[in-house]
Amino acid sequence: MTSQDGRSPILSARDLVRVFQSGSAEVRAVQGVSLDVERGEFLVLLGRSGSGKTTLLNLLGGLDRPTNGAVLFEGRDMGGMPDSELTALRRTRLGFVFQSFGLLPLLSAYENVDLSLRISGVSWKERRARVEEALEQVGLRARAKHRPFELSGGEQQRVALARALVTRPAVLLADEPTGDLDSATGAAIARLLRQVASERGVTVIIATHDLRLAGLADRVKEMVDGAFVEDAAAAAFAPKRA
């Protein structure tokens, strides 16, 4: 499917179903979800805990495979990719930010951001330029030598965002990126994510219950019991694009 401007979506979900076993019972975390995400779009998956938004985000990012249905990245079915190709895709075209930050405690901010490039075999000279650029973008170049325990929660999340951006991904997926932050810091991270989409053209997909993020989105899809719903809460956040 192509958008109105003739371009194909960068990421698509087709009739996604994800079922987990819980003892003898089946839990249908995602139920028949279909979705097209445009290039450069800021999309929020809004829902309470247990709504299925994190499971859907993991499916879209290739961190999990659907029970049924398909996820297409630039028209290619990710489910048909061998593990090696899917791993390479996640390292180079997809960036991930999580609520828990996931920083290595013994490494500095610079080293945490540099690690994914080092693993990918990027040259030292290019790594240095890209790490400095990423830290500058999130406002932490002056804190590059500090380790996580020397940084505030907001600064740690900025390092995690720089780590995701340093590979120059086409799509950034974030799971509750403001969940562990106070209101002011969470609002700053929300604005930074909006800036990433607006100024760099990165497609940003966020799973959250934070209405501040929903208010900045181009589009909001609300989830309840593993499926999208249309109601007053989601309709309140109209697309901001001209």
C-alpha positions in Angstrom: 0.0 0.0 0.0 1.2 3.5 -0.9 0.4 6.8 0.8 -1.3 9.7 -0.8 2.0 11.2 -1.9 2.9 8.0 -3.8 5.5 6.8 -1.3 5.4 3.4 0.3 5.3 3.2 4.1 8.6 2.5 5.8 7.0 0.0 8.2 3.8 -2.0 7.9 1.9 -4.5 10.0 -0.5 -6.9 8.4 -3.1 -8.7 10.6 -0.6 -9.1 13.4 -1.5 -11.6 16.1 0.8 -12.5 19.1 -0.3 -15.2 21.5 1.5 -16.2 24.6 1.0 -19.2 26.8 0.3 -18.6 30.5 0.1 -22.0 32.1 -2.8 -23.7 30.3 -4.3 -20.4 29.1 -3.6 -18.4 26.0 -3.0 -14.7 26.2 -3.7 -12.8 23.0 -1.5 -9.8 23.5 -2.0 -8.5 20.0 -5.1 -9.2 18.0 -5.4 -8.6 14.3 -3.5 -5.3 14.2 -2.8 -3.7 10.8 -0.9 -0.4 10.4 1.2 1.6 8.0 3.8 4.0 9.3 5.1 6.8 7.0 8.7 8.0 6.7 9.4 10.7 9.2 6.2 10.2 11.1 6.0 10.6 14.9 3.5 7.9 15.9 2.4 7.2 19.5 0.9 3.8 20.5 -1.1 4.9 23.5 -2.5 2.5 26.2 -2.5 1.4 29.7 -0.2 -1.4 31.1 -1.3 -4.7 29.5 -2.9 -3.1 26.5 -0.5 -4.8 24.1 1.4 -1.6 23.0 4.8 -2.9 24.1 4.2 -6.3 22.4 3.3 -4.5 19.2 6.4 -2.3 19.4 8.6 -5.4 19.8 6.9 -6.9 16.8 7.4 -3.8 14.7 11.1 -3.7 15.7 11.8 -7.3 15.0 12.5 -8.1 18.6 9.7 -10.6 18.6 8.0 -12.6 15.9 4.2 -12.7 15.4 2.1 -15.8 15.9 0.3 -14.8 12.7 0.5 -11.9 10.3 3.5 -10.1 9.0 5.7 -7.0 9.6 7.2 -5.4 6.5 10.2 -3.1 6.6 10.5 -1.1 3.3 8.2 -3.7 1.7 10.2 -6.8 2.9 8.7 -9.3 5.3 10.9 -9.3 8.4 9.5 -12.7 9.3 11.1 -14.2 6.2 14.6 -12.8 7.0 17.2 -15.1 8.4 18.4 -14.3 12.0 21.7 -12.8 10.7 19.9 -10.4 8.4 17.4 -9.4 11.0 20.2 -8.7 13.5 22.0 -6.5 10.9 18.7 -4.6 10.3 18.3 -3.9 14.0 21.9 -2.7 14.3 21.8 -0.4 11.3 18.3 0.7 10.3 16.4 0.4 13.6 17.1 2.2 16.9 15.7 1.3 20.3 15.1 3.2 23.5 13.7 1.6 26.6 12.3 2.8 29.9 15.1 1.2 31.9 17.9 3.0 29.9 19.9 -0.2 29.7 23.3 1.5 30.0 26.4 -0.5 31.0 27.4 0.9 34.4 31.2 0.6 34.0 31.3 2.5 30.7 31.2 6.2 30.3 28.5 8.0 28.3 30.8 8.1 25.3 31.7 4.4 25.6 28.0 3.4 25.9 27.2 5.3 22.7 30.3 4.0 20.9 29.7 0.3 21.7 27.2 -0.5 19.0 29.4 1.1 16.3 32.4 -0.8 17.7 30.5 -4.1 17.5 29.5 -3.3 13.9 33.2 -2.7 12.9 33.0 1.0 12.2 36.4 2.6 12.0 37.7 4.5 15.0 37.8 7.9 13.2 34.2 7.6 12.0 33.0 6.3 15.4 34.5 9.3 17.2 32.8 11.7 14.8 29.4 10.0 15.0 29.5 9.6 18.8 30.3 13.2 19.3 27.6 14.2 16.9 25.0 12.0 18.8 26.0 13.3 22.2 25.9 16.9 20.9 22.4 16.3 19.5 21.0 15.3 22.9 22.9 18.0 24.8 25.4 15.8 26.6 28.8 16.3 24.9 30.1 18.0 28.0 29.2 14.9 30.1 30.7 12.3 27.7 33.3 11.0 30.3 30.7 10.5 33.0 29.5 7.0 33.9 25.8 6.3 34.4 25.8 6.6 38.2 27.2 10.1 37.8 24.3 11.2 35.6 20.7 12.1 36.4 17.8 9.9 35.2 17.1 12.4 32.4 20.8 12.4 31.4 20.9 8.7 31.3 17.9 8.6 29.0 19.6 11.1 26.8 22.6 8.8 26.6 20.3 5.9 25.7 18.8 8.1 23.0 22.2 9.1 21.6 23.1 5.4 21.6 20.0 4.7 19.4 20.7 7.6 17.1 24.4 7.0 16.6 23.7 4.2 14.0 21.7 6.8 12.1 18.5 4.6 12.0 15.6 5.1 9.7 13.2 4.1 12.5 13.5 4.8 16.2 11.3 2.7 18.6 10.9 3.8 22.2 9.1 1.9 25.0 7.9 4.2 27.8 10.9 6.6 27.3 9.5 9.0 30.0 8.2 6.4 32.4 10.9 6.6 35.0 11.4 10.4 34.8 9.9 13.3 36.7 7.4 15.6 34.9 9.9 18.3 33.8 12.5 15.8 32.6 10.0 13.7 30.9 8.7 16.7 29.0 12.2 17.6 27.9 12.7 14.0 26.6 9.4 14.2 24.8 10.4 17.4 23.0 13.7 15.9 22.1 12.0 12.9 20.5 9.7 15.3 18.6 12.8 17.2 17.4 14.4 13.9 16.1 11.5 13.3 13.9 11.0 16.9 12.7 14.6 17.8 12.1 16.3 14.6 11.1 13.4 12.8 9.3 13.6 9.8 11.5 10.4 7.8 11.9 9.7 7.7 15.6 7.3 5.1 17.1 6.6 5.3 20.9 4.7 3.0 23.2 3.5 5.0 26.2 0.7 6.0 28.5 2.1 9.5 28.7 -0.4 12.0 27.3 2.4 14.6 26.8 4.0 12.4 24.1 0.6 11.9 22.6 0.1 15.6 22.4 3.3 16.0 20.3 2.5 13.2 17.9 1.6 13.3 14.2 -0.8 10.4 14.9 -2.0 8.5 17.9 -3.3 4.9 17.9 -4.8 3.8 21.1 -4.7 0.2 22.2 -7.0 -1.7 24.5 -6.8 -5.5 24.9 -4.4 -6.0 22.0 -6.3 -4.0 19.4 -6.7 -0.5 18.2 -9.7 1.5 19.3 -11.3 4.7 18.2 -12.6 6.8 21.1 -12.7 10.3 22.5 -9.3 9.9 24.1 -7.4 9.0 20.9 -9.5 11.4 18.8 -8.4 14.3 21.0 -4.9 14.1 19.4 -5.4 15.1 15.8 -2.5 14.9 13.3 -0.4 18.1 13.3 0.9 17.8 9.8 -0.2 20.2 7.1 
